[in-house]
Amino acid sequence: MGSDLLLLFVCISLSAFFSAAETALISLSKTKILALVKNDSTRSKAWESFLNDPQRFLVTILIGNNLVNISASALATSLSLKLLPNIGIGLAVGLMTLVILVFGEITPKGLALRYAERFSRYVIYLIYLLSFVCYPAVVVFSKLVDLLGGSKKKFLYPLVTREELELLLSRRDEVELEEEERKIIRSVINLEDKVVREIMIPRPDMVCLEASTPIKSVVRVISEYGHSRIPVYEGNIDNIIGVLYAKDLIPLMADGKWDEKVGNVVRTPYFVPETKLVKELFDELRQKKIHIAIVVDEYGGTSGLVTMEDILEEIVGEIEDEYDKELPVIEKIGENVYVVDGRMNLEELLELFEIEPDMELDEREYDTVAGLLFTLFVRIPKSGEEISFKGLKLKVLDVKKNRIRKVMISKEKEVLNEEA
């Protein structure tokens, strides 16, 4: 019985080892693995093998983990039947499920996730050697995985983690980066939590076409606004039926079909909710080779639109082409005095005046300076009205058709005196 207990303990320990190894290895970014290949000379061959064929390592881990878990269950059942013959099987199943779950899965995986790099250094060579010992089984199961789930090349590590980017920015003395490069890295980090609503072109600013509009009129609209893709609706803007691609008009124009209705040449629209993460939308647009998406609210109405260019501008800044009119969102007119567009993102305002966001701002239901003013006034303000907010004085300069277009923002005198 003593030997059975010892074997049971060994099996549970090995289960913990394999579970932790799996979590630690798949938690590493590609950048980190490349660094380990270069710097961890004693294990560089194992790291390089893992980088080139991660599936081989993971299949080895899963084979080992399943073998020790099955062995542990068999030993526990045998012990229980010897000690408690009447209820042995039921007790063994319940007890081993709990033990393996807590000590063989949850606890080791949690610890491995916290100390991923340190733990992976200890296990990588052992798993590397074990993959040769289990080579026949690894090959069989790897082929089975390929047949059922596709090529092993589809295994993806994160190229770089958010924590690694944060660390890169924090080490100003050790890492030489241009200010523009730092801005791009910071933008990539901020993109992690942004939703589509924060970057979309809002409904009032959308250029749309009614489905019955003839091609000859469409050409004038394209010429005026310079857009190569325009949403098309029937009845009202909440009923978008497609997206017109300007290049699709060329064959019709060549054939002289100037009276053709634009609704007949549209492509299927791609709809996304306001709350979709920008990073997810970026991946979807890239994979589907789509350049524009229609944003809808919770009731299915059109809220705005977002393009691939809008997403890229969140990372690298404004991308101006020959059709863009220069409309500065922020214009400095004095020391600590700015005129901004009402559509300016509130996060940009906080960053401009170095204001730390608090819980009240984190729970806000608006994203722009105009949204902030509507909330502060609890009505539509008039031109010339002023209000204070976190040491700032906000003065409404221009309101048209219930939209706040321009706002002057400055630091209040009391705040300037404190800073002086």
Phi, psi and omega in degrees: 000323179299319179292325178295318179296319179296316178296322178297317179297318179297317180297316179294321178296318178293325176299316177297319180299310182294320179296315179295320180298317180300310182296315182298315185289318182282350178278344183283139176280162179298323178299317180294319180295319178299322178294322179291324176301321183280320190259333182268079189299324183290337182238013187302323180295319179293318179296319180296321178295319179295321179297320183278329184217069182296331182298323179300317180291317183291321177296320177301315180298315182294322176298311180299316182296317180293321179297314182288327178292318177295318179297318179297318179295319179296317179295318180295320178296317179298315179296317181295321179294326178289319184276317183227081186300332184281323184239017187302311185295312180299317179295317182297315181298311181296314183293315182291327175300314180294314183297313181295321180297314184280308187267341181257346183233290190299306184297307180297325180291321178297316179292320180294325178294323181288322182241050188302309184294314182298314183290322182296330177297324181285326190263339189302317184287325178296316179293323178301313179292320181295330180294334175282321179297319182265019190308312181302314180294321180299317180297314181299309182291326177296317178296321179296318178298318179298320181291321184275323188237008178098184185290150176296342180293346179282352176294126183237128167268157167293134180298317177207144183268163178300320181298322179293323177293317178300318180296321179299319180289327184286335183268068182297323183284331185265333184244120179272111179227139174292155181300323179295322178294321178296321179297319180295317179297317178298321179296320178298318179295315182294332181295339183305322187251359184283144176252163185303323182305328184285339184240356186289159169280117186293158183312313182297338182264359181287141171259116183232164179234142174282142187302333183273002181294129179287157183303322183298328177281327180297320181300321179295321179295315179298320180295322182288316186261339178076016179274138178265349178223125185227130177295145180237135184233163173240127178083290177213171188293345177283353181242068178287124182256347181178181178234129177274128172261123185305324182293339179288347180278340186303312179299322180293318179294322179295328180271001178074023181272064185287340181265002178299138180283138183296333180297343181273352185236018182275160174257160182298129180283155178247117184258142176222150177283158179301328189272003181291139178292138182300320182297325178291319179296321179302314179297318181295313180298321181293316182291321182272356181057046178247144183251350184215142178227142177269128182265130180242151179272186184294342181261002179090359178281157180288124181258331181169197175217158179221140180243165176301325179296321178300319181292315180297326179293334176293337182264310188256358182094183184301133175249105183263135173244187186291347181262347183287131174268138183284104177236091185298130177285327180233126178231117180278124181244359179182180179292116182062027178231126183225147168252124184235158175286143179299339180275359181303133179295137183297327179297324177294322178297314180298320180292322181299319182258012176054050178256127179282129177293144178243186184298323180299318180287325180297331184262010183293158179249017179229161184237348187240170176297321178298318178298321177299315182293319176301321181290318181292318181279337185058030177190179176275114182288161178258159177302134180098344180285146182235157176203153181260150179203112175050048177083006179247150173251121181251121180243123180284123182260326187213123176232124178224131179051047177066015178246131177278115185262318182228140180223136174260129183235133178214161175282140178290154185301321181299320180293318179297322179294320179296319180293327179291000000 
